[in-house]
Amino acid sequence: MNPYRTQRIAFSLLFMANALILLLVGFVVVVIVQKGLPAITWQFLSDVPRQGMRAGGIFPAIVGTLYLVGGAIVFALPIGLLAAIYLSEYAKDNLLTRLIKLSIVNLAGVPSVVYGLFGLALFVVFFKFGASILSGSLTLGIMILPLIITASREALESVPQSFREVSLSLGASKWQTIQHIVLPNAIPGILTGTILGLGRAAGETAPILFTVAAFYLPLLPGSIFDQVMALPYHLYVISTQVPNVDEKIRYGTAFVLLALVLFMNLVAIIIRYKFRMKKKW
Amino acid sequence: MRKLREFIIEKLVLLCGLASIFFVVLIFLFLLREGLAVFQSISPSAFLAGKSWYPISEPPLLGILPLILGSLVVTFGAALISVPIGVGCAIYIAEIAPKRLKEILKAGIELLAAIPSVVLGFIGMVTLVPLVKTVFHLPTGLTALSGSIMLAFMAMPTIVSIAEDALYSIPKTYKEGALAMGATHWQAIWRVMLRAASSGILAAIMLGIGRVIGETMAVMMITGNAAVIPHSLFVPVRTLTATIAAEMGEAVIGSEHYFALFAIGIVLFVISFAINVTADLFLHKRQ
């Protein structure tokens, strides 16, 4: 066959593969927005679920998810950032560094439900935190750790070596250099990674199944040892566990969750974009 | 004083650097701690090859073969769909798409990666499941096939982004050499670039499969959750992950059922560990 014809056919097939994915992604988003948006009222966002979750709103689930995400980031950001500083500024090219990198890859690959088991065994049972915001946040925090380390490390490593050399040659110590020169220049990248981590933590269901999520709990939490409802788990519950839930409520919940996650991603993308524009090197 | 401060900070940073090793080991230890107890009442071979999973009967039957096969069937179906499409997307994005289109396509793939799996599971339930039911005239659309299709979709971001990286990092001279010899662009891609990037693409496929095996919520919502040995793609199945997620809530802490679910967790951990280490080796071979 004519090689140019083969090429045309191959390229069209490849294009179709892409178009298919893009169409499906678009379809998912459009369906949720189209059917979910009409369900969004002030009452839906601010009221507790009523009549066995067949009416009312999703306020406790929104609050619960915000608590969990906040807790996860408070735990994961300091550790993740320092780990990234170690890898980018201190680590030598040796077996230990290789092992750390391999662990990060593995941590990122552990199935989310296994994180749930781990959180149950360690935080809920062993440390006796019970099913609580604390257990859930720590579990989610460990889950997003690899994401934060990887993003922060990339941000730190993209700061030019000459910046460090100048600072060191002026008599600054290594940590002073990191603190005053490297970190400020890496902040947008670190922020992007952190926000993506937030989005990931907000959307995950399996790690919170046995560590925190409450089936139905209209009360807001009083302390970090309380259970909470969470958006992803609530969506799972009303779409599989509770019969005869109005479709509007399901789509509305899916819409709020998706909007929350995509909003975080959008913020991350905007920060990245602005930073690229302003980059001086 | 300053030296002391530098010293303390350096050690603190090292400590956090070691945290990821610590957590991987900790996860494994706690899975073992809770999971190994099941082997007091059942042998490892009976656990892995047992054909019946009735954890709450008396005495409980704890054979996870149906669950392993459930995971395998769904994963196999998903790989069959996602590998050609995913690698195709990666080739198109890395090599063919004009710059503007490339940005749009990458943004679309990133968007897909960001959608929570429970949202995809929900959409699968209300759109894909009825579709599979009517197209194949099945009594229920909650089948391995629905799961495969959904998971193929969810594995796409992993496969595409890593395969695209692999293609992108081939030295430009390879392609230029092929083109200079009179090859068409497609011939250069097919015969030179894909081969040069093969280990990276293999890693992409493996990590995609890892993603599929570990996926929980969407699978639980659309595969029907019947813990029986599947004989085709058109029957309800239950995967390893879905079993843990669906049953842990009801398992009494310290019961055999509880230990068995942790033992399933060990199996999943070992599988994902093996996949990630091998994929990492492939990725490093390239450099």
Interface residues (C-beta under 8 A of the other chain):
Chain A: P3 Y4 T6 Q7 A10 F11 L13 L14 F15 A17 N18 L20 I21 L22 L24 V25 G26 V28 V29 V31 I32 P78 I79 G80 L82 A83 I85 Y86 L87 E89 Y90 A91 L99 I100 L102 S103 I104 V105 N106 L107 A108 G109 V110 P111 S112 V113 V114 Y115 G116 L117 F118 L120 A121 L122 V125 F126 I142 L145 P146 I149 S173 K174 W175 G199 A202 G203 E204 T205 A206 L209 F210 P232 Y233 L235 Y236 S239 T240 E247 R250 A254 L257 L258 V261 L262 N265
Chain B: R2 R5 E6 I9 E10 L12 V13 L14 L15 C16 G17 L18 A19 S20 I21 F23 V24 L26 I27 F30 L31 R33 E34 P84 I85 G88 C89 I91 Y92 I93 I96 A97 I104 L105 G108 I109 E110 L111 L112 A114 I115 P116 S117 V118 V119 L120 G121 F122 I123 M125 V126 T127 F153 M156 V160 T184 H185 W186 Q187 W190 L207 G210 I213 G214 E215 T216 M217 M221 T241 I244 A245 M248 G249 I253 L261 F262 G265 L268 F269 S272 F273 I275 N276 V277 A279 D280
